[in-house]
Amino acid sequence: MRQPALFIPHGGGPWPWMREMRPMWRGLEAYLERLPETLPEPPRAILIVSGHWEAPAFTVTVGEAHPGLLYDYYGFPPNTYQIQWPAPGAPWLAERTESLLSEAGLPTARETLRGFDHGVFVPLAVAWPEANVPVVQLSLHHSLDPALHLAAGRALAPLRDEGVLVLGSGMSFHNLRAYGNPGVTAPAAEFDRWLVDAAAHGGGGRSDLLSHWQQAPYAQLCHPRSEHLLPMMVAAGASEEPGTHDFGEEVLAAAVSGFRFA
């Protein structure tokens, strides 16, 4: 059965393993825990694009064994650097991903050593704590060109009919200096409403809007840099159907949303 493409927020740092942070992300935790139940069937594998990996070409992890974890956060308690989430890789999916991107004329590369960053293992450890679904990570392209990432999503759309769940992991609001500032609540909500409206368009109309996301209200305030929004472009590109607002809550005075593209 066809899997959806999803854009999910991954939250802040290693929040599921920190007692003081979990209440802040309780809504996200509940959403991620229920996520597997919302799928048409258990995915054969997951292809995930994280806002924490940029490369000169769209790069896939190719290891078959547990790729390990990359603790790419700073200043957290010692236990958060000992987290284990031993999901297997999926060389067949890495090869298929590389092939689809190459056929679309997009630059591709392979990575054999890099572990899963926290944009991968944090949300997936909540959704699939048993780490029993094979995972391949795909990098962003370092150009951060939204149209290029939408094109990557379109190229990868056939995976959805092959049992693969395409996931973009980022944040719909990502301005670390603005979190917690009450003055950002209204602007963040307006940008979030724009995202919801843009996602609800089908195929070409949505791609046109998202390609020019910088023209949205308060876009630069909500995303001084776009790496946490671009995983949404990959997910959105992988579907021609109108998207739905799959998750929403306010955290640290800012709207945080997730989207589903069926």
C-alpha positions in Angstrom: 0.0 0.0 0.0 1.2 3.5 -0.7 2.9 5.2 2.2 2.5 8.9 2.8 5.2 11.4 2.9 5.5 13.3 6.2 7.2 16.4 7.5 7.6 16.0 11.3 9.2 18.3 13.9 12.0 16.7 15.8 11.9 19.0 18.8 14.9 20.5 20.7 18.0 18.5 21.3 17.7 15.1 23.0 14.4 16.0 24.7 12.9 12.5 25.2 15.8 11.6 27.5 15.6 14.8 29.7 13.0 14.9 32.4 13.0 18.7 32.5 12.4 19.0 28.7 9.8 16.2 28.1 6.8 18.2 29.4 7.6 21.0 26.9 7.3 18.5 24.1 4.5 16.3 25.4 2.2 17.0 22.5 5.0 16.1 20.0 5.7 12.9 22.0 2.1 11.8 21.8 2.0 12.5 18.1 5.2 10.6 17.4 4.1 7.6 19.5 0.8 7.3 17.5 2.5 7.9 14.2 3.0 4.2 13.2 -0.7 3.5 13.8 -1.6 6.2 11.3 0.2 4.4 8.4 -1.6 2.1 6.0 0.8 -0.7 7.0 4.2 -1.0 8.7 6.8 0.5 6.4 9.3 -1.7 4.7 11.9 1.0 5.4 12.2 4.7 6.2 14.0 7.3 4.1 14.5 10.3 6.2 15.9 13.8 5.4 17.1 15.7 8.4 17.8 19.4 8.8 21.1 18.5 10.4 23.0 17.2 7.4 24.0 19.2 4.3 26.3 18.0 1.6 27.5 19.1 -1.9 25.2 16.4 -3.4 22.2 14.5 -2.2 24.0 11.9 -0.1 22.6 8.6 1.2 23.9 6.4 4.0 24.7 3.0 2.6 25.7 0.9 5.6 23.8 -2.4 6.2 24.7 -2.7 9.9 23.6 -0.3 12.6 25.1 3.0 11.3 25.6 4.4 14.9 24.4 7.7 16.2 25.9 11.2 15.8 25.3 13.2 19.0 25.3 16.6 17.2 24.2 18.7 20.1 26.2 20.5 22.8 26.0 21.2 26.5 23.5 18.4 27.4 23.8 15.9 30.3 26.3 13.0 29.9 23.5 10.4 29.5 22.4 12.0 26.3 25.7 11.1 24.7 25.2 7.4 25.5 21.8 7.0 23.8 21.4 3.8 21.8 19.0 3.3 18.9 20.3 0.4 16.8 18.1 0.6 13.7 19.6 -1.3 10.7 20.5 0.3 7.4 19.0 -0.7 4.1 21.5 -0.9 1.3 18.8 -1.7 -1.3 17.0 1.5 -0.4 20.2 3.6 -0.5 20.8 2.2 -4.0 17.2 2.8 -5.1 17.3 6.3 -3.8 20.6 7.1 -5.5 19.2 5.7 -8.8 16.0 7.7 -8.7 17.8 10.9 -7.9 20.4 10.3 -10.7 17.7 9.5 -13.2 16.2 12.9 -12.4 19.5 14.6 -13.1 20.2 15.4 -9.5 23.6 15.2 -8.0 24.1 12.2 -5.7 26.7 10.6 -3.5 27.2 7.9 -0.9 28.3 8.0 2.8 29.6 4.9 4.5 30.7 6.3 7.9 28.3 8.9 9.1 25.8 7.9 11.9 22.2 9.1 12.3 22.1 12.6 13.6 19.6 13.7 16.2 17.1 14.9 13.6 16.8 11.2 12.8 17.2 9.2 16.0 15.3 11.5 18.3 11.9 11.4 16.6 12.3 7.8 15.3 13.2 6.5 18.7 9.9 7.9 20.0 7.9 6.5 17.1 9.8 3.2 16.7 11.5 2.5 20.1 12.3 -1.0 19.1 14.5 0.2 16.2 13.1 -2.6 14.1 12.5 -0.6 10.8 15.5 -0.2 8.4 16.5 3.4 8.0 18.4 5.3 5.3 19.3 9.0 5.8 19.4 11.4 2.9 21.2 14.7 3.2 20.1 18.1 2.1 21.8 19.7 -0.8 24.1 22.5 0.5 22.7 25.0 -1.9 19.5 25.0 0.3 17.6 25.7 -2.9 13.9 24.9 -2.2 13.1 24.1 -5.8 15.9 21.6 -5.9 14.6 19.9 -2.8 11.0 19.8 -4.2 12.5 18.2 -7.3 14.3 15.6 -5.1 10.9 14.8 -3.5 9.3 14.3 -6.9 12.1 12.0 -8.0 11.7 9.9 -4.8 7.9 9.6 -5.0 7.9 6.0 -6.5 9.4 4.8 -3.2 6.0 5.4 -1.5 4.6 2.6 -3.7 7.4 0.3 -2.7 6.6 0.3 1.0 9.0 3.2 1.9 7.9 6.0 4.3 9.4 9.3 3.1 10.1 11.5 6.1 11.3 15.1 6.4 12.5 15.9 9.9 13.0 19.5 10.8 11.1 22.3 12.4 8.3 24.6 11.0 9.7 27.4 13.1 13.5 27.5 13.8 14.9 30.7 15.2 16.9 29.7 18.3 17.2 33.4 19.4 13.5 34.0 19.2 12.2 30.9 21.1 10.5 31.9 24.4 10.0 35.5 23.3 6.2 36.4 23.6 6.7 38.9 20.8 7.3 36.1 18.3 3.9 34.3 19.0 1.8 36.3 16.6 4.3 36.4 13.7 5.1 32.6 14.1 1.3 31.9 14.0 0.9 33.9 10.8 3.8 32.1 9.1 2.4 28.8 10.3 -1.0 29.6 8.8 0.8 30.4 5.5 2.5 26.9 5.7 -0.9 25.2 6.4 -2.4 27.0 3.4 0.5 26.2 1.1 0.5 22.6 2.1 -3.2 22.3 1.3 -2.6 23.1 -2.4 -1.9 20.2 -4.8 1.2 19.5 -6.8 2.3 22.4 -8.9 0.5 25.1 -6.9 2.1 23.9 -3.7 5.5 23.7 -5.3 5.3 27.2 -6.6 4.4 28.6 -3.1 7.0 26.6 -1.3 9.7 27.5 -3.9 9.1 31.1 -2.8 8.6 30.5 0.9 10.8 33.5 1.7 7.9 35.7 0.5 5.6 34.4 3.2 4.8 36.7 6.1 7.6 36.8 8.7 9.5 34.1 6.8 13.0 35.4 7.7 12.0 35.8 11.4 10.8 32.2 11.6 13.7 30.8 9.5 16.9 33.0 9.5 18.4 30.0 7.7 16.3 27.5 5.9 17.8 24.1 6.7 15.1 23.1 9.1 12.3 23.9 6.6 13.8 22.2 3.6 12.9 18.7 4.7 9.3 19.8 4.2 10.1 20.5 0.6 11.3 16.9 0.0 8.2 15.5 1.6 5.8 17.8 -0.2 7.5 17.1 -3.6 6.9 13.4 -3.1 3.1 13.8 -3.5 0.7 15.5 -6.0 -2.2 15.4 -3.5 -3.2 18.2 -1.2 -1.4 18.1 2.1 -2.9 18.1 5.6 -1.9 19.7 8.8 -1.0 16.6 10.8 0.2 18.1 14.0 0.3 21.5 15.7 1.1 23.0 19.1 2.8 26.0 20.6 6.2 25.5 22.2 8.3 28.3 23.7 5.9 30.9 22.3 6.1 29.7 18.7 3.8 27.5 16.6 5.2 24.1 15.7 3.5 22.0 12.9 3.8 18.7 11.1 2.3 17.9 7.7 1.1 14.8 5.8 1.2 14.4 2.1 -0.9 11.3 1.1 
